[in-house]
């Protein structure tokens, strides 16, 4: 067991564990800790607790100190500077003509780095923008491309339920959401009714998914033929998932009536065969391609992940570019250049071989043409001689 505390660095952000050391830290306190991004200012969301070792990623860093009055002032100053940095970055994006939407700007507590979060339809070449920003702020610059769900999580807002968005209030991670969840809960498959502010399927579909799966296992499906304890048999017209009731269309004295029964008093008989017309109508009602675009696999939501592929960085320490900046990418570029040169040489050799073969083919065709021409000339001479011989014989 390891003694740790849980710290968050943003609203509804991911919880990170740190060792409290000898400090008496309580829930709600502000602490100064060291992270992979540098010195950070965070809020304690879980008090001192003992956690199993297999649930913690070692090594656990110790809290530097509980935030004092000077730290609180610096954090407020950083928040004010973030607004100015946001405006400057927007102007630079417009200047460079980049098709990207700036979402947020964030200073690290020690002002060692500025992070800019943005959204875009595809990959953006922002290398010139990073250099321009580094020249203005004289510090390390990082541009991070995020998804639409992350954008909504940062900005916040209200859902169709009238409450603050779940992702902005308490959800730390995004769970995968699929159309199957909406079908399981018998919701309308209208994209405007089951999609959230971000344009993806609502996160709350996941909240009750397990309950609906368990309850639906005890109920027949609409259209099935069932029998009841009182001897009636009919087709299922409707089911009440939460109340566990079944409405059945039965024949009573040559009249159709709807009777409601508890789920435990209904017994499955057989499935009703669907007609081709009913199947065609079901396919017309749901546009699966449109609904598939609303799904999210849950890959979004980790704003603090440094393994993001589309991340641009620029180090400016003491007003100089870092010597070790992007060495690995430079090695890859050199290797790619050598491979490219080798491939280019191979392509050139192939082209020369093809040219030689083409010339050989031309020479072969030329020789054939010469032989064909000589052969034709011989045939012409032979025909002429034959004609002369025939004329002489005729004169005689």
C-alpha positions in Angstrom: 0.0 0.0 0.0 1.1 3.5 -0.8 -0.1 6.8 0.8 -1.1 9.3 -1.9 -3.4 12.2 -2.5 -5.4 13.0 -5.7 -4.8 16.2 -7.5 -6.6 17.9 -10.5 -5.2 20.6 -12.6 -8.4 21.7 -14.4 -12.1 21.5 -13.9 -13.3 17.8 -14.3 -9.8 16.9 -15.4 -7.9 13.7 -14.9 -6.8 12.9 -11.3 -3.1 12.4 -10.7 -1.6 10.9 -7.6 1.2 12.4 -5.5 2.9 11.5 -2.3 1.9 13.9 0.5 5.2 13.5 2.4 5.0 15.0 5.9 2.5 17.7 4.9 -1.0 17.7 6.5 -3.0 18.1 3.2 -6.8 18.1 3.2 -9.3 17.9 0.4 -9.8 21.3 -1.3 -6.3 22.6 -0.5 -4.2 24.0 -3.3 -0.7 22.4 -3.8 2.4 23.0 -5.8 3.7 19.8 -7.5 6.2 18.8 -10.1 4.8 17.1 -13.3 6.2 16.2 -16.7 5.2 19.7 -17.9 7.0 21.4 -15.1 5.9 23.0 -11.8 2.1 23.0 -11.6 -0.6 24.4 -9.4 -3.4 21.9 -8.6 -6.4 21.3 -6.3 -6.6 18.3 -4.0 -9.8 16.4 -4.8 -9.1 13.3 -2.7 -7.6 13.4 0.8 -4.7 11.3 2.1 -5.5 7.6 1.4 -3.7 4.3 1.0 -3.8 2.8 -2.5 -2.7 -0.6 -3.8 0.7 -0.5 -5.5 -0.6 -2.0 -8.7 -3.0 0.9 -9.2 -0.2 3.5 -9.2 2.2 4.3 -12.0 5.7 4.6 -10.3 7.5 6.7 -9.5 5.2 8.8 -7.3 6.5 12.4 -6.9 6.2 14.2 -3.6 4.2 17.4 -3.2 6.6 20.4 -3.1 4.4 22.5 -0.8 0.9 23.7 0.1 0.2 26.8 -2.0 0.8 30.0 0.0 -0.5 33.6 -0.6 2.3 34.3 -3.1 1.4 31.2 -5.1 -2.3 32.3 -5.2 -1.3 35.7 -6.6 0.9 34.1 -9.2 -1.9 31.8 -10.3 -4.2 34.8 -10.7 -1.6 36.6 -12.8 -1.2 33.6 -15.0 -4.9 33.5 -15.7 -4.8 37.1 -16.7 -1.8 36.5 -19.0 -3.6 33.6 -20.6 -6.3 35.9 -22.0 -3.7 38.2 -23.6 -1.8 35.1 -25.0 -5.1 33.9 -26.5 -5.7 37.1 -28.3 -2.2 37.3 -29.7 -2.3 33.7 -30.9 -5.6 34.4 -32.7 -4.0 37.3 -34.5 -1.1 35.2 -35.5 -3.3 32.4 -36.8 -5.2 34.9 -38.9 -1.9 36.4 -40.2 -0.6 33.0 -41.3 -4.0 32.1 -42.8 -4.3 28.7 -41.0 -7.7 26.9 -41.0 -7.7 26.2 -37.2 -9.9 27.3 -34.3 -8.1 28.3 -31.2 -9.9 27.0 -28.1 -7.8 27.8 -25.0 -4.4 29.1 -23.9 -2.7 27.8 -20.7 0.4 28.9 -18.8 2.3 26.5 -16.6 2.7 27.7 -13.1 6.4 28.6 -13.5 5.7 30.3 -16.9 8.2 27.8 -18.4 5.7 26.8 -21.2 2.5 28.1 -22.9 0.1 25.6 -24.3 -2.4 26.5 -27.0 -5.3 24.1 -27.7 -7.1 24.2 -31.1 -9.4 22.2 -33.3 -9.1 21.6 -37.1 -10.6 19.3 -39.7 -7.2 17.7 -40.5 -3.6 18.1 -39.8 -2.2 21.6 -39.8 1.3 22.7 -40.7 1.8 25.2 -37.8 5.6 25.3 -37.7 5.9 28.9 -38.8 3.2 29.8 -36.3 5.1 28.1 -33.4 8.3 30.0 -34.3 6.4 33.3 -34.5 4.8 32.8 -31.1 8.1 31.8 -29.5 9.6 35.0 -30.8 6.8 37.0 -29.1 6.6 35.2 -25.7 10.3 34.2 -25.4 9.4 30.9 -23.8 8.5 27.3 -24.8 5.4 27.0 -27.0 3.3 24.0 -27.5 0.3 23.7 -29.8 -2.0 20.8 -29.2 -4.8 19.6 -31.5 -7.9 18.3 -29.7 -11.3 16.9 -30.7 -14.8 18.4 -30.5 -15.6 16.6 -27.3 -12.4 18.1 -25.7 -13.4 21.5 -27.0 -16.8 21.3 -25.3 -15.2 20.0 -22.1 -13.0 23.1 -22.0 -15.6 25.7 -23.0 -18.5 24.2 -21.0 -22.2 25.0 -21.5 -25.7 23.6 -20.8 -27.3 20.5 -22.2 -30.8 19.9 -23.4 -31.6 18.7 -19.8 -31.0 22.2 -18.5 -28.0 21.2 -16.4 -24.3 22.0 -16.8 -22.6 19.6 -19.3 -21.4 16.4 -17.6 -18.0 16.6 -19.3 -17.5 20.1 -17.9 -18.7 19.3 -14.4 -17.6 15.9 -13.3 -16.6 13.5 -16.2 -12.8 13.1 -16.2 -12.7 10.7 -19.1 -14.8 10.1 -22.1 -16.4 6.7 -22.5 -17.1 5.2 -25.9 -20.7 5.9 -27.0 -22.5 3.9 -29.8 -25.9 3.8 -31.5 -26.6 0.4 -29.8 -27.0 2.3 -26.5 -29.7 4.5 -28.0 -31.5 1.4 -29.4 -31.2 -0.4 -26.1 -33.0 2.4 -24.4 -35.7 2.7 -27.0 -34.8 6.3 -27.9 -35.6 8.0 -31.1 -32.8 7.6 -33.6 -33.1 11.2 -34.7 -29.6 12.7 -34.7 -30.8 16.0 -33.3 -32.4 14.3 -30.3 -29.6 12.0 -29.2 -26.5 14.2 -30.0 -25.0 16.6 -27.5 -23.6 20.1 -27.8 -20.4 18.7 -29.3 -22.2 17.0 -32.2 -21.5 13.5 -30.9 -23.8 11.1 -29.2 -24.7 12.3 -25.6 -22.4 11.0 -22.9 -25.4 10.3 -20.6 -26.4 7.4 -22.9 -23.6 5.4 -21.2 -24.8 6.2 -17.7 -27.8 3.8 -17.8 -26.6 1.4 -20.4 -25.9 -1.4 -18.0 -29.3 -1.1 -16.3 -31.2 -1.2 -19.6 -29.2 -4.2 -20.8 -30.2 -6.1 -17.6 -33.8 -5.1 -17.8 -34.2 -5.8 -21.5 -33.0 -9.4 -21.0 -36.2 -10.1 -19.1 -38.6 -8.6 -21.7 -39.8 -9.9 -25.1 -39.3 -7.7 -28.2 -42.0 -5.8 -29.9 -43.7 -8.1 -32.5 -43.0 -11.4 -30.7 -45.9 -13.8 -30.0 -46.3 -14.5 -26.3 -48.7 -16.3 -24.0 -50.0 -15.2 -20.6 -50.9 -17.1 -17.4 -54.6 -16.6 -18.0 -54.5 -18.5 -21.3 -54.4 -15.6 -23.8 -51.9 -15.4 -26.7 -51.1 -12.4 -28.7 -48.5 -10.1 -30.3 -46.4 -7.7 -28.1 -47.4 -4.2 -28.9 -45.3 -2.3 -26.4 -42.9 -2.9 -23.4 -42.3 -0.8 -20.4 -38.6 -1.3 -19.6 -38.4 0.5 -16.3 -41.8 -0.7 -15.0 -41.2 -4.2 -16.4 -44.6 -4.4 -18.1 -45.7 -5.9 -21.4 -48.7 -4.7 -23.5 -50.2 -7.5 -25.7 -52.6 -7.3 -28.6 -55.0 -10.2 -28.2 -58.3 -11.4 -29.8 -61.3 -11.3 -27.4 -64.7 -12.2 -28.9 -63.4 -11.4 -32.4 -62.2 -8.0 -31.3 -58.6 -6.7 -30.9 -57.8 -5.6 -27.3 -54.7 -4.4 -25.6 -54.0 -6.0 -22.2 -51.1 -5.1 -19.9 -49.3 -7.7 -17.9 -46.2 -7.8 -15.6 -43.2 -9.3 -17.3 -43.1 -12.4 -15.1 -46.6 -13.4 -16.2 -45.7 -13.4 -19.9 -44.1 -16.4 -21.6 -42.4 -16.3 -25.0 -43.9 -18.4 -27.8 -42.3 -17.5 -31.1 -41.1 -14.6 -33.1 -43.3 -13.0 -35.7 -42.0 -13.2 -39.2 -41.5 -9.7 -40.7 -42.7 -8.9 -44.1 -40.5 -7.4 -46.8 -42.4 -4.2 -46.5 -41.7 -3.9 -42.8 -38.0 -4.5 -43.3 -37.9 -1.9 -46.1 -39.6 0.6 -43.8 -37.1 0.0 -41.0 -34.2 0.6 -43.4 -35.7 3.8 -44.5 -36.3 5.1 -41.0 -32.7 4.9 -39.9 -29.8 6.4 -41.9 -27.0 4.4 -40.3 -24.3 6.3 -42.1 -25.5 9.6 -40.6 -25.7 8.0 -37.1 -22.3 6.4 -37.4 -20.7 9.8 -37.7 -22.1 10.7 -34.3 -20.3 7.8 -32.5 -17.1 8.3 -30.6 -14.7 5.6 -29.6 -13.6 7.4 -26.5 -10.1 8.3 -27.7 -10.8 12.0 -26.9 -10.6 13.5 -23.5 -7.0 13.3 -22.3 -5.9 16.9 -22.6 -2.8 16.3 -20.6 -1.5 13.4 -22.8 1.9 14.3 -24.2 1.8 11.4 -26.7 -0.6 13.4 -28.9 0.6 13.0 -32.5 -0.3 16.5 -33.7 1.7 18.5 -31.2 3.9 21.3 -32.1 6.7 22.5 -29.8 9.4 25.2 -29.8 11.9 25.7 -27.0 13.2 29.2 -26.3 15.4 29.2 -23.2 17.5 32.3 -22.6 16.2 33.6 -26.0 17.9 30.8 -27.8 16.6 27.7 -29.6 17.2 24.5 -27.6 20.1 22.5 -29.1 18.5 19.2 -28.5 15.2 20.3 -30.0 13.7 17.7 -32.3 16.8 15.7 -32.7 14.9 12.5 -33.2 12.8 14.0 -36.0 16.0 15.3 -37.6 17.5 11.8 -37.6 14.2 10.5 -39.1 14.4 13.2 -41.8 18.0 12.3 -42.6 17.2 8.6 -42.8 14.1 9.4 -44.9 16.4 11.5 -47.2 18.9 8.7 -47.6 16.1 6.3 -48.3 14.6 8.8 -50.7 17.9 9.2 -52.4 18.4 5.4 -52.6 14.8 5.1 -53.9 15.5 7.8 -56.4 18.7 6.1 -57.6 16.8 2.9 -57.9 14.1 4.6 -59.8 16.7 6.2 -62.1 18.3 2.8 -62.7 14.9 1.3 -63.4 14.2 4.2 -65.8 17.6 3.6 -67.6 16.9 -0.1 -67.8 13.5 0.7 -69.2 15.1 3.1 -71.7 17.6 0.6 -72.8 14.9 -2.0 -73.2 12.9 0.5 -75.2 15.9 1.2 -77.4 16.6 -2.5 -77.9 13.0 -2.9 -78.9 13.3 0.0 -81.3 16.5 -1.5 -82.8 14.8 -4.9 -83.1 11.8 -3.3 -84.8 14.1 -1.3 -87.0 15.9 -4.4 -88.1 12.6 -6.1 -88.8 11.5 -3.2 -90.8 14.7 -3.3 -92.8 14.3 -7.1 -93.4 10.7 -6.5 -94.3 11.7 -3.8 -96.7 14.4 -5.9 -98.4 11.9 -8.8 -98.6 9.3 -6.6 -100.2 11.9 -5.3 -102.7 12.9 -8.8 -103.6 9.2 -9.7 -104.2 8.8 -6.6 -106.4 11.8 -7.6 -108.5 10.7 -11.2 -108.8 7.2 -10.0 -109.9 8.8 -7.6 -112.5 11.0 -10.4 -113.9 8.0 -12.7 -114.1 6.0 -10.1 -116.0 8.8 -9.5 -118.5 9.1 -13.3 -119.1 5.4 -13.5 -119.7 5.5 -10.6 -122.2 8.4 -12.2 -124.1 6.5 -15.5 -124.4 3.4 -13.6 -125.6 5.4 -11.8 -128.3 6.8 -15.1 -129.6 
